[in-house]
Amino acid sequence: MFTGIVEDIGKVVNITNSQLEIETCLDDIKIGDSIAVNGVCLTVIKIFNNKISFDYSPTTSDITNISLLKKNSVVNLERALTLNTRLGGHIVSGHIDTNTTIIDIKKEDRFYFISFKVNEDIKKYIVKKGFVSIDGISLTIAKNNDENFSVTMIPETFNKTIFHTRKIGDVVNVELDVLAKYVENILNKKNDKKEITFDLLKENGFY
């Protein structure tokens, strides 16, 4: 499990069809540890000096932006949550649901407003002030409609993650709020897959 609070920006030093090697300043890493790479939970298989290596599956390649990385690409890194760690973001599993594209980046005053395309995998889970993880970053949804959603980033988040290198059209990994998915599953089973409405949520104690 992760919090969505990025700890380091790593650099890809080597990538093949199924293995990824990243340079990082993070310490206290052991073989077998889970690391979120752009929000993707990967297992450390090799450590050499300040470089860590991972295997990644064809499924990971298909649904994430890992396959788009190349030598010298930068990535967000976060070590797995420990029991004595503050949960500063939200609960992030590292299991990517889908990917989407950046459609707008604006800076107003010191803050950044970033918009993303909504696809069918995303639409029903995106709610105003709900949680979403983008490339492993815990973010709060500021606005949404059927075509796009946007988040607001403070300078600290923008500058200390790979988003300061992002541009319109870039593909990002999306992990939707796991609690929302559990609620949906429970309500669908309990109500024989009736449409989920605010009234239904109230009736079942979720709102």
N, C-alpha and C positions, 0 to 999 in steps of 0.2 A: 504494500500500500504506500501511497505517496500523498503529499499535501498540495502539489501544484505550485510550490515555491521553488523557483529555479536556483540552484546553488552555484553553478558554473557554466560558462560557455566553453564547450570543448571544440576541438578541431579534428576533422577526419584526416587521418594520415594514410589510411589504406582502406579500400573497399572492393570486395569481389561480389560474385553473385549471391553469396550466402554468409559472408563474414565481414565484420566491420571493426576497424581499429581506430580508437580515438585518443587524442592527447588531452589530458586534463590535469588541473592542479588539485583535484579532490584527493584526500587521503583516506585512511582507514577503510580501504576496499579489499575484499578477499575474493578469491575464486569461488563462484557460486552465488555471489551477491546479486541482488536485483538492482538495476539502475534504469531510471526513466530517461530515454534518449528521444528528445522531441516528444515526450509523453508516452513513448512506446516502452513497455517493460521488457528489458532484455537481461539475460544472465551473463555475468562475467565468466569467460572461459580461460583467459590468460591475462597476466599482468607483467609488464616489463618496464621498469623505471616509472615514468609518468604516463605510460600508455596502457590502455585496457582494451581487450578484444571481446567481441560477441559474435555468436551465430545468430542468424535471423532466418525464419522460415519463408517459404513461398507465399503463405497467407499474409504474413507481415508485409512482404514486398508488395502484395496486391492492393492492400487497403490503407497503407500509410505512405508518407513521403520518404521513407528510408531508401526506396529504390531510386529516388531522384538525387540522393547525395553523391558527391564526388570528392576527390582529394581536395583538401583545404576548405570544404564546406564547414560551416559552424553549426553547432547543435546545442540545444538546451539540455542540461544534465541535472538530475536530482537523485540522491541516494534514497533508499527505502526508508520509510518512517520507522522510528524506534519508539519504545514505550515511554521514554523520557523526553520526547520531542514535542514542542508546542505545535498544535494543529493550526497553523496560521492561514492556510488556504481552505480547501474542502477535501473530502475523501475522493482520492483519485486512484484508480486501480492499475492504470498503465495499459489497459486493454482498449485499443482504439476502435471506435464504432464506425467511423467513416472519415473521409477527408473533404475539404472544400477549398474554395479559392478566395483570396482577398480581392474585394472589389473597390475599396476606397481607403485611403489613409489621409487624415487631416490633422493638423496641429492647430489648436486654438489656445492662446496664452501659453501655458506650460504643458497642457494636456494633449493626449493623442486620442483621436476617435477613429476606430478601425472597424470597417464593415466587411461582412463575409456573405457569400451566397448561401441561400437556404436550399437544401435538396430534400427529397422525400424522407431520407433517413433521419434528418435533423428536425424537420418541421414541428412535429407534435411535442417535442421535448424542450423547445425553445420558448421560454416565458420571461417576461420582464422581471429583472432582479433575480433570476434563477442562476444556477452555477453552470459553467461550461469550462472544459480544459482545452486550450488551443496550444498545440505544440508543447504540451506539458505545463502550461501556465494556468494557474487558477484565476478565472476571470468571472465577472458578474455581467450579465446581459443588461445593456442599457436601453435598447430599443429593438423591436422586432416586428416583422410583418411576414407575409407569405413568401416574399422574394429574398429578403436579406435580414440579417441581424447585426447589431453593432455592440462594441464594448468600449469602455473608456480606460485608457492606461495612464497611470501616473508616470512622471519622468523616470522614477527609480525602476519600475518594471520595464518600460520601453528600452532604457539604456543598458540595463544589466541582463537582458535576454537577447536572443537573436532577432527580436523584432526591430531593432535599430538597423538591421540589414535587409529587412523584408520590403517588398514592393508589390504594387498592384499586379494581380495575376499569379502570384506565388501560391503554391499548394500547401495547405496546413493540415495537421492531424487534429481530429476532433474526438474528444471523449465526452459523452453526455453524462448528465448527473445520474449516478447509479441508483440513488434513492428514488428518483422519478420513475426509473424503469421497474423497480420492485413494486412501487405503488400501482403502476399500470398493470403489472402482471396479477397482483392480488385482486384488484378491482375487476379485471376482465374475467377472472375465474369465478369471483363471487357473484358477478352480475351478468353472467352468460354473455360476455363481450358486448354489453351495451355501450353506447357512446359515453366517454368520460366527460362530464360537465362539472361546473362548480357546484351545482346542486347535489350531484352524486358524490363529490368529494366531501361536502358538508355532512351528508347522510352517513358517511362512513368514518367520520372523525378526522379527516385529513386536512380540513380547512376551517 
